[in-house]
Amino acid sequence: MPADELRIPGLRSASWWRWVVATGVAVVVVCGWVAVTQPENRVWVAVVLPLLVGWMVVLGWTSASLDPATGVLVTRRCRVPRRVALAPGTTVALVPNGAGALLLALRPRGARRRTYLTVLALTDYVEASQSPHVLTQLADALERHCGGGARGVVRALREQAAHVAAGGTPRTSPLAPMLTYGAITAARLGGAGGVAGHLD
């Protein structure tokens, strides 16, 4: 990576990595048990296990970097690069993923899909914001290369950077109110309903 490139870290904690490892071990154990006790399902195990392991590798093996001078963002998944050139006309937005993370969504004019960078995460496993340096560099690059269409996002990133630099926590940060928890809340309410049913 060139010295002037900005590395954009994934917001993952030790707890998140422990969850990934524990889930992987559980998947292997369950598949092994099925293969031993249900020989008729070994074909399914042989198909499903590599897919699940591959999905977990892809989930964890990602990175992103930005060249502030050229405005070229490179995301890598399993070392396969995808380049996004920031330019006027690029659609820029901050969007919640419904599971406690806020994403910077970028789609250059004519692109078929958006590229996402996590700027804030408040989940059971992660409570983190990108650093003031990363937030400021992202804001500068958007302002320089995308023009007026990114003005609102640039302002929000700068406010987040100032909050974190002043010692503020991710949970009380300016971007925190934008988070949503639809999928997680539904699962928890379903579990709560099941418990309540047993208590009747």
C-alpha positions as CSV (number, residue, x, y, z in Angstrom):
1,M,0.0,0.0,0.0
2,P,1.4,3.4,-0.9
3,A,2.4,5.6,2.0
4,D,-0.3,8.2,1.3
5,E,-3.2,5.7,1.0
6,L,-5.7,5.6,3.8
7,R,-6.5,2.2,5.3
8,I,-10.1,2.0,6.4
9,P,-10.3,-0.7,9.1
10,G,-13.3,-3.0,9.6
11,L,-15.1,-2.3,12.8
12,R,-14.6,-5.7,14.5
13,S,-13.9,-6.5,18.1
14,A,-12.2,-9.5,19.8
15,S,-15.7,-10.7,20.7
16,W,-16.8,-10.6,17.1
17,W,-13.8,-12.7,16.1
18,R,-14.6,-15.1,18.9
19,W,-18.1,-15.4,17.7
20,V,-16.9,-16.2,14.1
21,V,-14.5,-18.8,15.4
22,A,-17.1,-20.4,17.7
23,T,-19.7,-20.5,15.0
24,G,-17.2,-22.1,12.6
25,V,-16.3,-24.8,15.2
26,A,-20.0,-25.4,15.9
27,V,-20.8,-25.8,12.2
28,V,-18.0,-28.3,11.7
29,V,-19.1,-30.3,14.8
30,V,-22.7,-30.4,13.7
31,C,-21.8,-31.4,10.1
32,G,-19.4,-34.1,11.5
33,W,-22.2,-35.5,13.7
34,V,-24.6,-35.6,10.8
35,A,-22.1,-37.3,8.6
36,V,-21.4,-40.0,11.2
37,T,-25.0,-40.6,12.4
38,Q,-26.9,-40.1,9.1
39,P,-24.9,-41.6,6.3
40,E,-27.7,-40.8,3.9
41,N,-27.1,-37.1,4.4
42,R,-23.3,-37.2,3.8
43,V,-23.8,-35.8,0.3
44,W,-25.5,-32.7,1.7
45,V,-22.8,-32.3,4.3
46,A,-20.2,-32.4,1.6
47,V,-22.0,-29.6,-0.3
48,V,-23.1,-27.4,2.6
49,L,-19.9,-27.5,4.8
50,P,-17.6,-26.0,2.2
51,L,-20.2,-23.3,1.4
52,L,-20.5,-22.3,5.0
53,V,-16.8,-22.3,5.6
54,G,-16.3,-20.2,2.5
55,W,-18.9,-17.8,3.6
56,M,-17.2,-17.3,6.9
57,V,-13.8,-16.8,5.3
58,V,-15.3,-14.1,3.0
59,L,-17.0,-12.5,6.0
60,G,-13.7,-12.1,7.8
61,W,-11.3,-11.6,4.9
62,T,-12.1,-8.0,3.8
63,S,-10.2,-4.8,3.6
64,A,-10.5,-1.3,2.2
65,S,-8.2,1.6,1.3
66,L,-8.6,5.0,-0.2
67,D,-6.1,7.1,-2.2
68,P,-7.1,10.6,-1.1
69,A,-5.3,12.3,-4.0
70,T,-7.0,10.4,-6.8
71,G,-10.3,9.6,-5.0
72,V,-10.0,5.9,-5.8
73,L,-11.4,3.5,-3.2
74,V,-10.3,-0.1,-3.3
75,T,-12.3,-2.8,-1.4
76,R,-10.9,-6.3,-1.3
77,R,-12.8,-9.5,-0.4
78,C,-10.6,-12.5,-0.2
79,R,-7.9,-10.4,-1.9
80,V,-10.1,-9.8,-5.0
81,P,-10.0,-6.0,-5.5
82,R,-12.9,-3.8,-6.5
83,R,-12.1,-0.2,-7.5
84,V,-14.5,2.7,-7.1
85,A,-13.5,6.1,-8.5
86,L,-15.1,9.0,-6.6
87,A,-16.3,11.7,-9.0
88,P,-19.1,14.3,-9.5
89,G,-22.3,12.4,-9.8
90,T,-21.4,9.7,-7.3
91,T,-24.4,9.0,-5.1
92,V,-23.3,9.3,-1.5
93,A,-25.4,8.3,1.5
94,L,-25.2,7.1,5.1
95,V,-27.5,4.1,5.5
96,P,-28.2,1.7,8.4
97,N,-28.0,-2.0,7.7
98,G,-30.8,-2.8,10.2
99,A,-28.4,-4.7,12.5
100,G,-26.6,-2.0,14.3
101,A,-24.1,-0.7,11.7
102,L,-24.1,2.5,9.8
103,L,-22.6,2.3,6.3
104,L,-21.2,4.9,3.9
105,A,-22.8,3.9,0.6
106,L,-21.1,5.0,-2.6
107,R,-22.3,4.4,-6.2
108,P,-20.6,6.2,-9.1
109,R,-22.8,7.3,-11.9
110,G,-23.5,4.3,-14.2
111,A,-22.5,1.7,-11.6
112,R,-24.9,-1.2,-11.0
113,R,-24.3,-1.6,-7.3
114,R,-23.2,0.4,-4.3
115,T,-20.0,0.0,-2.3
116,Y,-20.2,0.1,1.5
117,L,-17.9,1.2,4.2
118,T,-18.8,0.8,7.9
119,V,-18.4,4.0,9.8
120,L,-20.2,3.1,13.1
121,A,-21.2,-0.1,14.8
122,L,-23.2,-0.6,17.9
123,T,-24.0,-4.3,18.4
124,D,-23.7,-7.0,21.0
125,Y,-20.2,-7.7,19.8
126,V,-18.9,-4.3,18.6
127,E,-19.2,-0.8,19.9
128,A,-16.9,1.3,17.7
129,S,-16.6,4.3,15.4
130,Q,-14.1,4.9,12.7
131,S,-11.3,7.1,14.1
132,P,-11.3,10.9,13.7
133,H,-8.5,10.6,11.2
134,V,-10.3,8.2,8.9
135,L,-13.6,10.1,9.2
136,T,-11.9,13.4,8.3
137,Q,-10.0,11.9,5.4
138,L,-13.2,10.3,4.0
139,A,-15.0,13.7,4.4
140,D,-12.1,15.5,2.6
141,A,-12.1,13.0,-0.2
142,L,-15.9,13.2,-0.7
143,E,-15.8,17.0,-0.7
144,R,-12.9,17.1,-3.1
145,H,-14.0,14.5,-5.6
146,C,-17.8,14.3,-5.4
147,G,-18.8,17.9,-5.1
148,G,-22.0,19.4,-3.7
149,G,-23.9,16.1,-3.8
150,A,-22.0,14.8,-0.8
151,R,-22.3,18.0,1.3
152,G,-24.7,16.5,3.9
153,V,-22.6,13.3,4.4
154,V,-19.4,15.3,4.6
155,R,-20.9,17.5,7.4
156,A,-22.1,14.4,9.3
157,L,-18.7,12.7,9.0
158,R,-16.9,15.9,10.3
159,E,-19.3,16.1,13.2
160,Q,-18.7,12.4,14.1
161,A,-14.9,13.0,13.8
162,A,-15.1,16.0,16.2
163,H,-17.2,14.0,18.7
164,V,-14.8,11.1,18.8
165,A,-11.7,13.4,18.9
166,A,-13.2,15.1,21.9
167,G,-13.5,11.8,23.7
168,G,-17.1,11.1,23.0
169,T,-18.4,7.5,22.9
170,P,-19.8,5.8,19.8
171,R,-23.1,5.3,21.6
172,T,-23.6,9.1,22.2
173,S,-22.1,10.1,18.8
174,P,-24.0,12.2,16.2
175,L,-24.4,9.3,13.9
176,A,-25.8,6.9,16.5
177,P,-29.5,8.0,16.1
178,M,-29.3,6.8,12.5
179,L,-28.8,3.2,13.4
180,T,-31.7,0.7,13.2
181,Y,-32.1,-2.8,14.6
182,G,-35.0,-4.2,12.7
183,A,-33.7,-7.8,12.2
184,I,-32.2,-8.0,15.7
185,T,-35.2,-6.6,17.4
186,A,-37.6,-8.9,15.6
187,A,-35.5,-11.9,16.6
188,R,-35.4,-10.8,20.2
189,L,-39.1,-10.1,20.4
190,G,-39.7,-13.5,18.9
191,G,-37.6,-15.0,21.6
192,A,-39.2,-12.9,24.3
193,G,-42.6,-14.0,23.0
194,G,-41.6,-17.6,23.2
195,V,-40.5,-17.2,26.8
196,A,-43.7,-15.3,27.7
197,G,-45.7,-18.2,26.2
198,H,-43.9,-20.7,28.5
199,L,-44.7,-18.5,31.5
200,D,-48.4,-18.4,31.0
